[in-house]
Amino acid sequence: MPPEDSLHSVSLMLLSTNFLAIELALIEVCTIDCNN
């Protein structure tokens, strides 16, 4: 496996986890807003 491939998979993993964190934060903000 070339190093570029591993780098690519790592960046993809980081991107997906970042996306998940952003989604969770948005959901939390929405629930707080909707409750008030």
Backbone torsions as a table, in degrees:
resi	resn	phi	psi	omega
1	MET	NA	120.0	-179.8
2	PRO	-66.4	151.4	-178.8
3	PRO	-60.5	-29.4	179.1
4	GLU	-62.5	-37.6	-179.3
5	ASP	-64.6	-44.6	-179.2
6	SER	-65.2	-40.0	177.0
7	LEU	-60.0	-43.0	-178.2
8	HIS	-63.4	-44.1	-178.7
9	SER	-66.4	-37.5	178.9
10	VAL	-64.8	-43.6	180.0
11	SER	-65.8	-37.9	177.2
12	LEU	-63.2	-42.1	179.3
13	MET	-61.7	-45.7	179.3
14	LEU	-62.2	-41.4	179.2
15	LEU	-61.2	-44.9	-177.5
16	SER	-67.1	-39.7	179.3
17	THR	-68.3	-38.2	175.4
18	ASN	-59.9	-45.1	-179.6
19	PHE	-60.9	-43.1	178.7
20	LEU	-61.7	-43.7	-179.9
21	ALA	-62.7	-42.2	179.1
22	ILE	-63.9	-43.5	179.0
23	GLU	-59.5	-45.7	179.4
24	LEU	-62.1	-42.3	179.6
25	ALA	-63.2	-43.0	178.8
26	LEU	-62.3	-42.6	179.5
27	ILE	-62.7	-43.1	179.1
28	GLU	-61.9	-46.8	179.2
29	VAL	-60.6	-41.9	-178.6
30	CYS	-63.7	-44.3	-178.4
31	THR	-65.4	-38.6	178.2
32	ILE	-64.4	-43.7	179.7
33	ASP	-64.6	-43.2	-177.1
34	CYS	-68.0	-32.1	-178.0
35	ASN	-73.0	-29.8	-177.4
36	ASN	-85.0	NA	NA
